[in-house]
Amino acid sequence: MPALQEREGDFSVRVGVIGAGHWHVGIYYLPYLAQMEDVVVVALADPSAETLERRRPLAPGAKAYLDYREMLDMERADFVFAHAAHCEMTELAADLVEAGMPFHMEKPMGLEAGALAKVAEAAEAKGLFVSVPLVSRYFGAAARLLDKADEAGEAFHYYYRQLAGPPERYRAWGVPWMLDPAMAGPGPWFNFGPHAVDLMLAMTGWQPRKVFARASHALHGEAVPDLVSVEIDGGDGRIGVVEVGYTLEKGYERQVTLSTDKLHYSGPGDVGTIAWRDGRAEVVDGPVEDESYRLYTRDVVRRFREGEGPKVGIGQMVKVLRVLCAGSKAIETGEAVEVE
């Protein structure tokens, strides 16, 4: 993958941002990009003029566009941070791939794995840089376990729980589509589930066979579930469990467990102790969860600039989305569903 060609007298990466109204843009990406001396945000695109005006203080020199296609035509961006409602992501990704534009896109990159797989094939055929912020890989303990994959042994149990505050916060953040299953999928499963499934695939090397899932609407009465509990068959007695939901009064709560024939870890994923079955213990104290998006933002720009591949690319997101889609169907049918 070729490195960024630096312009004479200009060593900044010119970034365009699509879907400026996405909550990750206001909370994470624009503030972090503004702190980077080697980045200049040249344009923001969003169908809402009000949203563009609200984001202007975070990128005061950026031009504003209501149509991202016009932005792509008019601006000489090197790299795009792309965001959209989940149901619109795959089409946006396809447009960026067709334009030959390197980009980052928020998970889950769509609601249908088959459609995203076709876009991934086109991106890979072009050698295009496409990064997905599955930031659990940046947590200290998770990163350490991934580093030790060759010596970690055979995983037989994986558990990931992520709970957050009530779903009404998405209305307050200006993204009410997150509460519409037709636009966002089954709530927390397509919101937090990608982090859990990606980490499971990366840590265990499993190729999931079947998924069974249940969803609860008992707490908030929204169209999307409050809580989703998923069991993933990793084959040969290997069991993965993911529980994600909007069940807290505020904030976040996370628990990650990995058990292999050589080690056991149970903790929030960023800190904790890796207990080896031979009696060794390794304490990990960071990076912590709160640093993950800052680390990702800097890392994705560095990887693009230096011609290095993304930590997590579109091909991996396709694998994750296949599990998510099986889980979504399992929620609907009440039966175990094979992963395609």
N, C-alpha and C positions, 0 to 999 in steps of 0.2 A: 504494500500500500504506500503510494508516494507521499513524501512529506509535503507540508504546505510550502508553496513557492513564495518566499518573502519578497515583497515589493521593495524597490530601491528607495531607501530613506524612510520606509514605513514597515515596522516589524510587528504591528498589531494584527490580531485576528479580528476581522470584521464580521460581527455576529448580527444576524437577523432573528427576531423572535416572533413566532407565529402562535396565535392563541394566547395573547397577552392576558386574557381574563382568567386563565387557569390559576388556581390558588397556589400551585407550586412556583409559578412565575413571580408573584408578588412577595411570597414568603422567603423563597430560596434563591432562584436563579438570577433575577435582576440585581438584588443586593450583593450577591457574591460576585457576579460578573463586574459590577461597578468597583469592586475592591481590587481587581486584577489590572495591573499596569499594561499587560500585553494584549488587552481586549478592548475593543470599542463596539458598543451596540449601535448599529447604524439605522435600524428600522424596527418598528413594532407593527404587527398586524393583528387585527381583531375585528369582528363584524360589528362591535359596539363602539360608537364614538365616545360614549361616556366612559367606558373601560379604558380606552386609549388615553383619555385626558387624565384619568385617575393614575395611570401608570407613568405618565410623563415625568414626574419628579425623580423616578428611579432610573430614567434614561433620558435626561434633558436634551441631548443632542440628536436623538433618534427621530427619523421621519415616521409619520403615522399613516397606516394604510388600512382601509376597511376590507380590502380583498387581498389575501395573501398571494394570489397569483400575480397581481399587479406589483406587489413588493418584490417578488422573484424576478420579474421582468425589468424593474426599474433600478434595483439596488445591486451593487457589486459585493454582495456578502460572500464570505469564505465558508461560513458555517451557519447552520440554522438550529435554534432551539425550538422544537415543534410540539404543539399541544392542541388538543381538541377533545370534544366529547368522545367517549369510547367508541360509539357507533360510527364516528366520522374519521377515526384515526387511520384506518387502512387506506382509505381513499387519499387522505393527505400524504401518507407515506408513499403511495404509488406516484403521486404528482411530483414529490421531491426526488424520487428515484429516476423518473422520466427526465427531470430537469438536470440530473447528474449532480445534485446538491448534497454534499455531506451533511448529516444531521444527527441530532439527538431527538428522541421522542419518548415521552412519558409512557409508562406501562398503562394498559395491557396491549396497546397498538391495534386494538380492534376487538370484535366480538366473535369472529369466525376464524379458526386456525387455518382452514383451507385457503381462504382468501389471502391471509397474511403470508402463507407459504409461497404463493405465486410472486408476491412483492419481494420476499426475501431472495428468491431465485434470481429475480431481475437485478436486485442490488448486488448480490454476490457475483453475478456475471460481469458487472461493471467494476467490481472491486471497490465499491462505494463504502465509505465509513458511515456506519449507522450504529449509534450507541443507545442503550436502554438503561435508565437509572435504577437498577435493582440494587439499591444501596445497602441492603443487609450484608452484602459481601465486604463492605468497608468496616463493619463493626469489628472491634479488636479480637474477640474470641472466635467469631466466625471466620475472620481472615486467617487467624492462626490455624484453625482446624483445616481450612482449605489448603494452607501451605503444607500441612502434614498429611495430605491425602494419601501419599504413597506409603506411609507407615501407619496410617490410622486403622487399618484392618477392614474387615467386612462389616458394614452397617446392618443392623437388624431392626433398629427402632429409631424413628425420627418424629419429633413433636415440635410444633410451632404454634404459639398462641399470640395473637395481637388484638388487643381490645382498645377502643378509643371512645371519645365522648359522643354525644348524641348526633344523629345525622342532620338535624336541623342547622348545624353549623355550615353546611354546604349552601343553604339558602342565604345565610348571612354573608358568605364569601362570594356570592354572585354566580354560583354554579348549580342552580336548582336541578339541572339535568342529572346530577349525581343521584337523585332520588327517583328517577324514572328508569325502571328496569329495561325498557326498550332502548334507552340511550346509554345506560351504564352497566347493564348486566345485573346479576343478583347482588347488589350492594357491596358489602365488605369482601365478598369472595373475589370479585374482579378489582377491588381497590387494594386490599392488603394481601390477598391470596397470591399475587404474582411474586412478592418477596419471599413468601413461605415456600412456594413450589420451586422457585429458582434455587434457593439455598438447599433444598432437599436434593434436587437433581445434581447440583454441584458437589455436595458433600458425600453423597452415597453412590453416585454412578448408576443408580437404578434406572430402569426403563419401565415406568408404571404400567400395569396391565389393566386394572379396573379401579373405579372410583365409586364410593358410596357417599352420599351427602344428605344432610337434613338442614332445614332452615327454620328459624323462628321469627315471627312477627309480633310476639306477645308484648313487647315493651313499648314501642313507639307508635305502632299502627301505621307505619309508612308502607308504600308499595314495595320498597326494597326491604330485605330482611334486616332484623336487628343483629342476628347471630347466625353464623353458618358453621356447621361442624362437618368435617370431611375426613373419611378414612381412605387411604390410598394403598392399594395392593402392590407392593414392590416385588412380589414373587418369592417363592421358597420361604414363606414365613416372615418375610420382611414387611413391616407395617409402618406407614407414615400417617400421622394425624395432624390436621390443621384446623384450628379454631380461630375464627376472626369475627369481630363484631363491634357494634356501636353501643356498648352496654355500660360504659363508665359515665359518671357525672361530668368529668372533664379529663383532659390529658390522655396519656397512653400507658399501656401496660403490655410487656412482652416477655415471653418465656420460650427459650429454645433448648431442646434436648436432643442429643445424639448419643446413641449407644452402639458400640461396635464390639467385636471380639477382643479388642485391644485397649479401648478407652471408653470413658463416659464423661459427657459434659452436660450440665444442666444449669442454665442461668439466663440472663436477659439477652445474651448474644454479643454484648460488647465487653463485659467483664466477667470474671469468675474463674473457676479452677477446672482445668482439664485433668481428670484422674485416670492415670494409666493402670491397667490391670496387673502390671508387674510391681506396683507400689509407688511409682513416681507420681508427683503432682506438679503441675505447671500453672502458676497464677498469671492471669492476663488482666491488665488494668486499662486497656484502651487500644485504639480510639473508641470513644463512646458514641452512643446513638446520635446525640445532638450534633456531632461533627460530620455525620455521614454525607449530607447533601453538599456541604462546603467542600469536603474532600472530593466528592464526585465531580463537582463543577470544575474545580481546578484540574482534576485528573483527566477529564474528557477533553478539555482544551489542550492540555499538554500532549496527550496521546495523538490528537488530530494534528497538532503542529509538528510533532516529531515523526509522523508517518507510522505510528504504532497502532495496532488494532485496538478496538474498544475492549474494555473489561468484559462487558456483556453486549453481544451484538444481536441483530435481528433474528439470526438463525436460532439462538438460544431462546428468544422470546417466542418463537413458533412452538418449540417443544413445551414451554411453560403453558402457552395458550391451549395446546391440545389437552392438557390436564384440566385447565380451567373450564374448557368447553364440556368435557366429560362430567365434571362436577356440576355444572349448570344443568345439564340434561338429567343428572341423577336427582337434583333437587326437584325438578319438574315431575319425574316419573316415580320417585320413591323407590327406585331399584338401582342396583349396581350397573354401571355403564362402562363399557370397554373404552380404553383410550385409543383413539385412531392414530 
